[in-house]
Amino acid sequence: MIYLIRHMQAENNSKLLVGGDYPLTEKGIHDGEKLREQIKLKPDLLIVSPLIRAQQTAQILFPQKEFIINNAFREIHFGDYEGTPEVENEFLKTFNTTPSRLHEVTHGDVIKERADKAIIKMLDYLPKGEVAIVCHDTLMRSIICRLKGESLDNMPKYSPLLSNGCILRLDFSSTMVLTNEGGKISI
């Protein structure tokens, strides 16, 4: 069983900045502490993005658990737009309509390649028992699309399911089921 956990609210989320490496906000820390009291997950293995917001989230949710930092689970790098405000521009238009072509606009990561690399790593960790991976929104949405065999251009429709702190359960039994508290995505 693999659990993908989106980090808690970070400064880039509250300031509507694209990507970057930002710490959690006070709200993110507070919400993480509340979530820690509610979740029952006791992962055998904890994997975390190298970005500070993911590491802080892991430390809050699983304070006694050591974690492994894995670059395969860092957020997509948005190239020229990294750290810029989210405004109506070519980046946001492409991100919301044809994210499969985002690298053409940003000169950053190719989302499909990053998602595939993360999926391969997830499958490597699968035999280790219950695995929790603290990572990021765009990566999580791209993983959903790739696992479902959908175009990455379907990524925007999954945005409402993946709020800060959401936990997505991937069950790779006879049929794969992706579940979070906001709904179920069947495959």
Biotite code that builds the C-alpha atoms (Angstrom):
import biotite.structure as struc

atoms = struc.array([
    struc.Atom([0.000, 0.000, 0.000], chain_id="A", res_id=1, res_name="MET", atom_name="CA", element="C"),
    struc.Atom([1.318, 3.435, -0.912], chain_id="A", res_id=2, res_name="ILE", atom_name="CA", element="C"),
    struc.Atom([0.071, 6.721, 0.496], chain_id="A", res_id=3, res_name="TYR", atom_name="CA", element="C"),
    struc.Atom([0.850, 9.959, -1.299], chain_id="A", res_id=4, res_name="LEU", atom_name="CA", element="C"),
    struc.Atom([0.570, 12.892, 1.091], chain_id="A", res_id=5, res_name="ILE", atom_name="CA", element="C"),
    struc.Atom([0.555, 16.454, -0.146], chain_id="A", res_id=6, res_name="ARG", atom_name="CA", element="C"),
    struc.Atom([2.552, 18.789, 2.080], chain_id="A", res_id=7, res_name="HIS", atom_name="CA", element="C"),
    struc.Atom([0.714, 21.230, 4.359], chain_id="A", res_id=8, res_name="MET", atom_name="CA", element="C"),
    struc.Atom([0.252, 24.885, 3.375], chain_id="A", res_id=9, res_name="GLN", atom_name="CA", element="C"),
    struc.Atom([3.565, 26.547, 2.544], chain_id="A", res_id=10, res_name="ALA", atom_name="CA", element="C"),
    struc.Atom([4.494, 30.177, 1.937], chain_id="A", res_id=11, res_name="GLU", atom_name="CA", element="C"),
    struc.Atom([4.308, 29.733, -1.830], chain_id="A", res_id=12, res_name="ASN", atom_name="CA", element="C"),
    struc.Atom([0.711, 28.461, -1.470], chain_id="A", res_id=13, res_name="ASN", atom_name="CA", element="C"),
    struc.Atom([-0.395, 31.362, 0.732], chain_id="A", res_id=14, res_name="SER", atom_name="CA", element="C"),
    struc.Atom([1.358, 33.944, -1.480], chain_id="A", res_id=15, res_name="LYS", atom_name="CA", element="C"),
    struc.Atom([0.237, 32.266, -4.727], chain_id="A", res_id=16, res_name="LEU", atom_name="CA", element="C"),
    struc.Atom([3.784, 31.750, -5.999], chain_id="A", res_id=17, res_name="LEU", atom_name="CA", element="C"),
    struc.Atom([4.733, 29.155, -8.610], chain_id="A", res_id=18, res_name="VAL", atom_name="CA", element="C"),
    struc.Atom([6.895, 26.317, -7.279], chain_id="A", res_id=19, res_name="GLY", atom_name="CA", element="C"),
    struc.Atom([10.069, 27.121, -5.375], chain_id="A", res_id=20, res_name="GLY", atom_name="CA", element="C"),
    struc.Atom([11.350, 25.828, -2.055], chain_id="A", res_id=21, res_name="ASP", atom_name="CA", element="C"),
    struc.Atom([9.408, 27.474, 0.766], chain_id="A", res_id=22, res_name="TYR", atom_name="CA", element="C"),
    struc.Atom([8.744, 26.554, 4.401], chain_id="A", res_id=23, res_name="PRO", atom_name="CA", element="C"),
    struc.Atom([5.320, 25.887, 5.896], chain_id="A", res_id=24, res_name="LEU", atom_name="CA", element="C"),
    struc.Atom([3.184, 28.772, 7.097], chain_id="A", res_id=25, res_name="THR", atom_name="CA", element="C"),
    struc.Atom([1.940, 28.953, 10.689], chain_id="A", res_id=26, res_name="GLU", atom_name="CA", element="C"),
    struc.Atom([-1.412, 27.723, 9.351], chain_id="A", res_id=27, res_name="LYS", atom_name="CA", element="C"),
    struc.Atom([0.355, 24.793, 7.654], chain_id="A", res_id=28, res_name="GLY", atom_name="CA", element="C"),
    struc.Atom([2.102, 23.868, 10.891], chain_id="A", res_id=29, res_name="ILE", atom_name="CA", element="C"),
    struc.Atom([-1.134, 24.158, 12.897], chain_id="A", res_id=30, res_name="HIS", atom_name="CA", element="C"),
    struc.Atom([-3.141, 22.150, 10.348], chain_id="A", res_id=31, res_name="ASP", atom_name="CA", element="C"),
    struc.Atom([-0.391, 19.503, 10.271], chain_id="A", res_id=32, res_name="GLY", atom_name="CA", element="C"),
    struc.Atom([-0.535, 19.118, 14.043], chain_id="A", res_id=33, res_name="GLU", atom_name="CA", element="C"),
    struc.Atom([-4.326, 18.666, 13.846], chain_id="A", res_id=34, res_name="LYS", atom_name="CA", element="C"),
    struc.Atom([-3.959, 16.128, 11.027], chain_id="A", res_id=35, res_name="LEU", atom_name="CA", element="C"),
    struc.Atom([-1.347, 14.164, 13.015], chain_id="A", res_id=36, res_name="ARG", atom_name="CA", element="C"),
    struc.Atom([-3.953, 13.642, 15.766], chain_id="A", res_id=37, res_name="GLU", atom_name="CA", element="C"),
    struc.Atom([-6.485, 12.334, 13.233], chain_id="A", res_id=38, res_name="GLN", atom_name="CA", element="C"),
    struc.Atom([-4.502, 9.974, 11.025], chain_id="A", res_id=39, res_name="ILE", atom_name="CA", element="C"),
    struc.Atom([-3.913, 6.371, 11.971], chain_id="A", res_id=40, res_name="LYS", atom_name="CA", element="C"),
    struc.Atom([-1.216, 5.739, 9.371], chain_id="A", res_id=41, res_name="LEU", atom_name="CA", element="C"),
    struc.Atom([1.957, 4.128, 10.721], chain_id="A", res_id=42, res_name="LYS", atom_name="CA", element="C"),
    struc.Atom([4.129, 3.680, 7.625], chain_id="A", res_id=43, res_name="PRO", atom_name="CA", element="C"),
    struc.Atom([6.849, 1.075, 7.471], chain_id="A", res_id=44, res_name="ASP", atom_name="CA", element="C"),
    struc.Atom([8.782, 3.408, 5.197], chain_id="A", res_id=45, res_name="LEU", atom_name="CA", element="C"),
    struc.Atom([8.591, 7.202, 4.921], chain_id="A", res_id=46, res_name="LEU", atom_name="CA", element="C"),
    struc.Atom([9.844, 8.821, 1.718], chain_id="A", res_id=47, res_name="ILE", atom_name="CA", element="C"),
    struc.Atom([9.990, 12.609, 1.392], chain_id="A", res_id=48, res_name="VAL", atom_name="CA", element="C"),
    struc.Atom([10.637, 15.187, -1.305], chain_id="A", res_id=49, res_name="SER", atom_name="CA", element="C"),
    struc.Atom([13.844, 17.183, -0.764], chain_id="A", res_id=50, res_name="PRO", atom_name="CA", element="C"),
    struc.Atom([11.865, 20.443, -0.560], chain_id="A", res_id=51, res_name="LEU", atom_name="CA", element="C"),
    struc.Atom([11.595, 21.985, 2.919], chain_id="A", res_id=52, res_name="ILE", atom_name="CA", element="C"),
    struc.Atom([7.776, 22.088, 3.034], chain_id="A", res_id=53, res_name="ARG", atom_name="CA", element="C"),
    struc.Atom([7.589, 18.320, 2.464], chain_id="A", res_id=54, res_name="ALA", atom_name="CA", element="C"),
    struc.Atom([10.270, 17.608, 5.071], chain_id="A", res_id=55, res_name="GLN", atom_name="CA", element="C"),
    struc.Atom([8.525, 19.809, 7.645], chain_id="A", res_id=56, res_name="GLN", atom_name="CA", element="C"),
    struc.Atom([5.212, 18.061, 6.903], chain_id="A", res_id=57, res_name="THR", atom_name="CA", element="C"),
    struc.Atom([6.824, 14.637, 7.414], chain_id="A", res_id=58, res_name="ALA", atom_name="CA", element="C"),
    struc.Atom([8.366, 15.761, 10.716], chain_id="A", res_id=59, res_name="GLN", atom_name="CA", element="C"),
    struc.Atom([5.008, 17.064, 11.967], chain_id="A", res_id=60, res_name="ILE", atom_name="CA", element="C"),
    struc.Atom([2.915, 14.071, 10.857], chain_id="A", res_id=61, res_name="LEU", atom_name="CA", element="C"),
    struc.Atom([5.423, 11.371, 11.834], chain_id="A", res_id=62, res_name="PHE", atom_name="CA", element="C"),
    struc.Atom([7.665, 12.929, 14.511], chain_id="A", res_id=63, res_name="PRO", atom_name="CA", element="C"),
    struc.Atom([9.244, 9.649, 15.635], chain_id="A", res_id=64, res_name="GLN", atom_name="CA", element="C"),
    struc.Atom([9.845, 8.270, 12.144], chain_id="A", res_id=65, res_name="LYS", atom_name="CA", element="C"),
    struc.Atom([13.076, 8.679, 10.218], chain_id="A", res_id=66, res_name="GLU", atom_name="CA", element="C"),
    struc.Atom([12.582, 9.411, 6.556], chain_id="A", res_id=67, res_name="PHE", atom_name="CA", element="C"),
    struc.Atom([14.418, 8.977, 3.294], chain_id="A", res_id=68, res_name="ILE", atom_name="CA", element="C"),
    struc.Atom([14.732, 11.988, 1.003], chain_id="A", res_id=69, res_name="ILE", atom_name="CA", element="C"),
    struc.Atom([14.161, 11.038, -2.617], chain_id="A", res_id=70, res_name="ASN", atom_name="CA", element="C"),
    struc.Atom([14.497, 13.530, -5.459], chain_id="A", res_id=71, res_name="ASN", atom_name="CA", element="C"),
    struc.Atom([11.989, 11.580, -7.591], chain_id="A", res_id=72, res_name="ALA", atom_name="CA", element="C"),
    struc.Atom([9.228, 13.071, -5.418], chain_id="A", res_id=73, res_name="PHE", atom_name="CA", element="C"),
    struc.Atom([10.182, 16.756, -5.528], chain_id="A", res_id=74, res_name="ARG", atom_name="CA", element="C"),
    struc.Atom([7.756, 19.177, -7.135], chain_id="A", res_id=75, res_name="GLU", atom_name="CA", element="C"),
    struc.Atom([7.898, 19.725, -10.868], chain_id="A", res_id=76, res_name="ILE", atom_name="CA", element="C"),
    struc.Atom([10.445, 22.460, -11.638], chain_id="A", res_id=77, res_name="HIS", atom_name="CA", element="C"),
    struc.Atom([8.682, 25.258, -13.469], chain_id="A", res_id=78, res_name="PHE", atom_name="CA", element="C"),
    struc.Atom([11.783, 26.721, -15.087], chain_id="A", res_id=79, res_name="GLY", atom_name="CA", element="C"),
    struc.Atom([11.486, 30.410, -15.996], chain_id="A", res_id=80, res_name="ASP", atom_name="CA", element="C"),
    struc.Atom([8.363, 30.762, -13.819], chain_id="A", res_id=81, res_name="TYR", atom_name="CA", element="C"),
    struc.Atom([9.776, 29.215, -10.643], chain_id="A", res_id=82, res_name="GLU", atom_name="CA", element="C"),
    struc.Atom([9.038, 31.545, -7.687], chain_id="A", res_id=83, res_name="GLY", atom_name="CA", element="C"),
    struc.Atom([6.948, 34.009, -9.707], chain_id="A", res_id=84, res_name="THR", atom_name="CA", element="C"),
    struc.Atom([3.408, 35.114, -8.768], chain_id="A", res_id=85, res_name="PRO", atom_name="CA", element="C"),
    struc.Atom([0.514, 33.098, -10.180], chain_id="A", res_id=86, res_name="GLU", atom_name="CA", element="C"),
    struc.Atom([-1.048, 35.603, -12.576], chain_id="A", res_id=87, res_name="VAL", atom_name="CA", element="C"),
    struc.Atom([-2.938, 35.320, -15.832], chain_id="A", res_id=88, res_name="GLU", atom_name="CA", element="C"),
    struc.Atom([-0.068, 34.612, -18.210], chain_id="A", res_id=89, res_name="ASN", atom_name="CA", element="C"),
    struc.Atom([1.147, 31.969, -20.627], chain_id="A", res_id=90, res_name="GLU", atom_name="CA", element="C"),
    struc.Atom([2.252, 29.711, -17.746], chain_id="A", res_id=91, res_name="PHE", atom_name="CA", element="C"),
    struc.Atom([-1.142, 29.658, -16.010], chain_id="A", res_id=92, res_name="LEU", atom_name="CA", element="C"),
    struc.Atom([-3.062, 29.290, -19.279], chain_id="A", res_id=93, res_name="LYS", atom_name="CA", element="C"),
    struc.Atom([-0.929, 26.295, -20.315], chain_id="A", res_id=94, res_name="THR", atom_name="CA", element="C"),
    struc.Atom([-0.958, 24.798, -16.790], chain_id="A", res_id=95, res_name="PHE", atom_name="CA", element="C"),
    struc.Atom([-4.782, 24.921, -16.738], chain_id="A", res_id=96, res_name="ASN", atom_name="CA", element="C"),
    struc.Atom([-5.396, 23.693, -20.298], chain_id="A", res_id=97, res_name="THR", atom_name="CA", element="C"),
    struc.Atom([-2.492, 21.664, -21.707], chain_id="A", res_id=98, res_name="THR", atom_name="CA", element="C"),
    struc.Atom([-0.094, 20.837, -18.858], chain_id="A", res_id=99, res_name="PRO", atom_name="CA", element="C"),
    struc.Atom([1.513, 18.170, -21.060], chain_id="A", res_id=100, res_name="SER", atom_name="CA", element="C"),
    struc.Atom([3.129, 21.045, -22.962], chain_id="A", res_id=101, res_name="ARG", atom_name="CA", element="C"),
    struc.Atom([4.111, 23.148, -19.939], chain_id="A", res_id=102, res_name="LEU", atom_name="CA", element="C"),
    struc.Atom([7.840, 22.520, -20.402], chain_id="A", res_id=103, res_name="HIS", atom_name="CA", element="C"),
    struc.Atom([7.613, 24.307, -23.766], chain_id="A", res_id=104, res_name="GLU", atom_name="CA", element="C"),
    struc.Atom([6.523, 27.484, -21.958], chain_id="A", res_id=105, res_name="VAL", atom_name="CA", element="C"),
    struc.Atom([8.622, 27.224, -18.796], chain_id="A", res_id=106, res_name="THR", atom_name="CA", element="C"),
    struc.Atom([11.825, 25.553, -20.029], chain_id="A", res_id=107, res_name="HIS", atom_name="CA", element="C"),
    struc.Atom([11.449, 23.407, -16.900], chain_id="A", res_id=108, res_name="GLY", atom_name="CA", element="C"),
    struc.Atom([10.736, 19.749, -16.209], chain_id="A", res_id=109, res_name="ASP", atom_name="CA", element="C"),
    struc.Atom([8.775, 17.580, -18.618], chain_id="A", res_id=110, res_name="VAL", atom_name="CA", element="C"),
    struc.Atom([5.877, 16.508, -16.406], chain_id="A", res_id=111, res_name="ILE", atom_name="CA", element="C"),
    struc.Atom([5.416, 13.098, -18.054], chain_id="A", res_id=112, res_name="LYS", atom_name="CA", element="C"),
    struc.Atom([9.059, 12.172, -17.466], chain_id="A", res_id=113, res_name="GLU", atom_name="CA", element="C"),
    struc.Atom([8.918, 13.268, -13.825], chain_id="A", res_id=114, res_name="ARG", atom_name="CA", element="C"),
    struc.Atom([5.686, 11.339, -13.195], chain_id="A", res_id=115, res_name="ALA", atom_name="CA", element="C"),
    struc.Atom([7.072, 8.182, -14.790], chain_id="A", res_id=116, res_name="ASP", atom_name="CA", element="C"),
    struc.Atom([10.266, 8.417, -12.719], chain_id="A", res_id=117, res_name="LYS", atom_name="CA", element="C"),
    struc.Atom([8.177, 8.771, -9.527], chain_id="A", res_id=118, res_name="ALA", atom_name="CA", element="C"),
    struc.Atom([5.969, 5.802, -10.461], chain_id="A", res_id=119, res_name="ILE", atom_name="CA", element="C"),
    struc.Atom([9.006, 3.592, -11.047], chain_id="A", res_id=120, res_name="ILE", atom_name="CA", element="C"),
    struc.Atom([10.337, 4.571, -7.606], chain_id="A", res_id=121, res_name="LYS", atom_name="CA", element="C"),
    struc.Atom([6.927, 3.906, -6.013], chain_id="A", res_id=122, res_name="MET", atom_name="CA", element="C"),
    struc.Atom([6.887, 0.420, -7.476], chain_id="A", res_id=123, res_name="LEU", atom_name="CA", element="C"),
    struc.Atom([10.392, -0.170, -6.088], chain_id="A", res_id=124, res_name="ASP", atom_name="CA", element="C"),
    struc.Atom([9.081, 0.720, -2.604], chain_id="A", res_id=125, res_name="TYR", atom_name="CA", element="C"),
    struc.Atom([5.866, -1.324, -2.882], chain_id="A", res_id=126, res_name="LEU", atom_name="CA", element="C"),
    struc.Atom([7.310, -4.550, -1.374], chain_id="A", res_id=127, res_name="PRO", atom_name="CA", element="C"),
    struc.Atom([8.453, -2.619, 1.722], chain_id="A", res_id=128, res_name="LYS", atom_name="CA", element="C"),
    struc.Atom([4.979, -2.657, 3.345], chain_id="A", res_id=129, res_name="GLY", atom_name="CA", element="C"),
    struc.Atom([2.989, 0.502, 3.981], chain_id="A", res_id=130, res_name="GLU", atom_name="CA", element="C"),
    struc.Atom([4.840, 3.373, 2.358], chain_id="A", res_id=131, res_name="VAL", atom_name="CA", element="C"),
    struc.Atom([4.031, 7.056, 2.904], chain_id="A", res_id=132, res_name="ALA", atom_name="CA", element="C"),
    struc.Atom([5.440, 9.554, 0.409], chain_id="A", res_id=133, res_name="ILE", atom_name="CA", element="C"),
    struc.Atom([5.229, 13.262, 1.242], chain_id="A", res_id=134, res_name="VAL", atom_name="CA", element="C"),
    struc.Atom([5.288, 15.194, -2.003], chain_id="A", res_id=135, res_name="CYS", atom_name="CA", element="C"),
    struc.Atom([3.514, 17.837, -4.096], chain_id="A", res_id=136, res_name="HIS", atom_name="CA", element="C"),
    struc.Atom([0.313, 18.687, -5.953], chain_id="A", res_id=137, res_name="ASP", atom_name="CA", element="C"),
    struc.Atom([1.429, 18.768, -9.582], chain_id="A", res_id=138, res_name="THR", atom_name="CA", element="C"),
    struc.Atom([3.438, 15.582, -9.192], chain_id="A", res_id=139, res_name="LEU", atom_name="CA", element="C"),
    struc.Atom([0.501, 13.823, -7.503], chain_id="A", res_id=140, res_name="MET", atom_name="CA", element="C"),
    struc.Atom([-1.921, 14.880, -10.246], chain_id="A", res_id=141, res_name="ARG", atom_name="CA", element="C"),
    struc.Atom([0.475, 13.752, -12.966], chain_id="A", res_id=142, res_name="SER", atom_name="CA", element="C"),
    struc.Atom([0.917, 10.386, -11.226], chain_id="A", res_id=143, res_name="ILE", atom_name="CA", element="C"),
    struc.Atom([-2.872, 9.926, -11.132], chain_id="A", res_id=144, res_name="ILE", atom_name="CA", element="C"),
    struc.Atom([-3.143, 10.620, -14.857], chain_id="A", res_id=145, res_name="CYS", atom_name="CA", element="C"),
    struc.Atom([-0.271, 8.301, -15.771], chain_id="A", res_id=146, res_name="ARG", atom_name="CA", element="C"),
    struc.Atom([-1.604, 5.450, -13.606], chain_id="A", res_id=147, res_name="LEU", atom_name="CA", element="C"),
    struc.Atom([-5.065, 5.837, -15.101], chain_id="A", res_id=148, res_name="LYS", atom_name="CA", element="C"),
    struc.Atom([-3.664, 5.935, -18.635], chain_id="A", res_id=149, res_name="GLY", atom_name="CA", element="C"),
    struc.Atom([-5.067, 9.417, -19.158], chain_id="A", res_id=150, res_name="GLU", atom_name="CA", element="C"),
    struc.Atom([-3.539, 12.374, -20.916], chain_id="A", res_id=151, res_name="SER", atom_name="CA", element="C"),
    struc.Atom([-1.691, 14.759, -18.621], chain_id="A", res_id=152, res_name="LEU", atom_name="CA", element="C"),
    struc.Atom([-4.050, 17.384, -19.974], chain_id="A", res_id=153, res_name="ASP", atom_name="CA", element="C"),
    struc.Atom([-6.628, 15.875, -17.578], chain_id="A", res_id=154, res_name="ASN", atom_name="CA", element="C"),
    struc.Atom([-4.541, 17.042, -14.584], chain_id="A", res_id=155, res_name="MET", atom_name="CA", element="C"),
    struc.Atom([-6.622, 20.177, -13.882], chain_id="A", res_id=156, res_name="PRO", atom_name="CA", element="C"),
    struc.Atom([-9.723, 18.104, -13.095], chain_id="A", res_id=157, res_name="LYS", atom_name="CA", element="C"),
    struc.Atom([-7.932, 16.494, -10.117], chain_id="A", res_id=158, res_name="TYR", atom_name="CA", element="C"),
    struc.Atom([-6.988, 19.783, -8.461], chain_id="A", res_id=159, res_name="SER", atom_name="CA", element="C"),
    struc.Atom([-10.033, 19.944, -6.124], chain_id="A", res_id=160, res_name="PRO", atom_name="CA", element="C"),
    struc.Atom([-9.177, 16.504, -4.701], chain_id="A", res_id=161, res_name="LEU", atom_name="CA", element="C"),
    struc.Atom([-5.637, 17.409, -3.677], chain_id="A", res_id=162, res_name="LEU", atom_name="CA", element="C"),
    struc.Atom([-5.725, 20.148, -1.053], chain_id="A", res_id=163, res_name="SER", atom_name="CA", element="C"),
    struc.Atom([-2.773, 20.735, 1.279], chain_id="A", res_id=164, res_name="ASN", atom_name="CA", element="C"),
    struc.Atom([-2.450, 17.789, 3.649], chain_id="A", res_id=165, res_name="GLY", atom_name="CA", element="C"),
    struc.Atom([-4.588, 15.394, 1.607], chain_id="A", res_id=166, res_name="CYS", atom_name="CA", element="C"),
    struc.Atom([-3.701, 11.725, 1.754], chain_id="A", res_id=167, res_name="ILE", atom_name="CA", element="C"),
    struc.Atom([-4.143, 9.662, -1.393], chain_id="A", res_id=168, res_name="LEU", atom_name="CA", element="C"),
    struc.Atom([-4.134, 5.899, -0.904], chain_id="A", res_id=169, res_name="ARG", atom_name="CA", element="C"),
    struc.Atom([-2.935, 3.782, -3.810], chain_id="A", res_id=170, res_name="LEU", atom_name="CA", element="C"),
    struc.Atom([-3.874, 0.140, -3.515], chain_id="A", res_id=171, res_name="ASP", atom_name="CA", element="C"),
    struc.Atom([-2.067, -1.942, -6.139], chain_id="A", res_id=172, res_name="PHE", atom_name="CA", element="C"),
    struc.Atom([-4.060, -5.121, -5.591], chain_id="A", res_id=173, res_name="SER", atom_name="CA", element="C"),
    struc.Atom([-6.030, -6.769, -8.403], chain_id="A", res_id=174, res_name="SER", atom_name="CA", element="C"),
    struc.Atom([-7.487, -3.388, -9.325], chain_id="A", res_id=175, res_name="THR", atom_name="CA", element="C"),
    struc.Atom([-5.893, -0.144, -8.377], chain_id="A", res_id=176, res_name="MET", atom_name="CA", element="C"),
    struc.Atom([-7.963, 2.218, -6.270], chain_id="A", res_id=177, res_name="VAL", atom_name="CA", element="C"),
    struc.Atom([-6.974, 5.783, -5.495], chain_id="A", res_id=178, res_name="LEU", atom_name="CA", element="C"),
    struc.Atom([-8.821, 7.172, -2.502], chain_id="A", res_id=179, res_name="THR", atom_name="CA", element="C"),
    struc.Atom([-8.752, 10.378, -0.518], chain_id="A", res_id=180, res_name="ASN", atom_name="CA", element="C"),
    struc.Atom([-11.162, 11.875, 1.953], chain_id="A", res_id=181, res_name="GLU", atom_name="CA", element="C"),
    struc.Atom([-12.716, 14.040, -0.786], chain_id="A", res_id=182, res_name="GLY", atom_name="CA", element="C"),
    struc.Atom([-13.665, 11.218, -3.103], chain_id="A", res_id=183, res_name="GLY", atom_name="CA", element="C"),
    struc.Atom([-12.706, 8.039, -4.861], chain_id="A", res_id=184, res_name="LYS", atom_name="CA", element="C"),
    struc.Atom([-11.039, 7.706, -8.228], chain_id="A", res_id=185, res_name="ILE", atom_name="CA", element="C"),
    struc.Atom([-11.475, 4.176, -9.558], chain_id="A", res_id=186, res_name="SER", atom_name="CA", element="C"),
    struc.Atom([-9.189, 2.546, -12.062], chain_id="A", res_id=187, res_name="ILE", atom_name="CA", element="C"),
])
